[in-house]
């Protein structure tokens, strides 16, 4: 089941983010940089703001939260960014990432673009987005919390939902 996030989900979001980040970025981003980012991006205050101002969805399996996705509009015309999509490691490859992505897309206007930024060495995420139909626009180097990374920018054209 995919549902909207509520304020009661703050702790479970923090836990899913931590476990997912540690699993996904263990050989890409040092632990201290991960911790620094997670403390800021997933503080209770930031999660409350996300719940109030963005599309923030939870995936559940047998009533237990196992993943989440967060979409935010980047302009008044309806272009958006997928800022987070994480599924607990034991539920990866089970279709929940795709379900979260589709649920978010169904809440956005057709004819606009959805952007996502992926760490270039995150092969699993890149494959996930490319399989879904995202196109890589560019790759660039940047500093993430002071740590050098290479990032890939992807775009997906929002289509009219099938009837």
Beta strands, then each sheet from edge to edge (+ up, - down):
strand 1: 2-4
strand 2: 55-61
strand 3: 64-73
strand 4: 80-87
strand 5: 113-119
strand 6: 135-144
strand 7: 147-157
sheet 1: 1+ 2- 3+ 4- 5- 7+ 6-
end
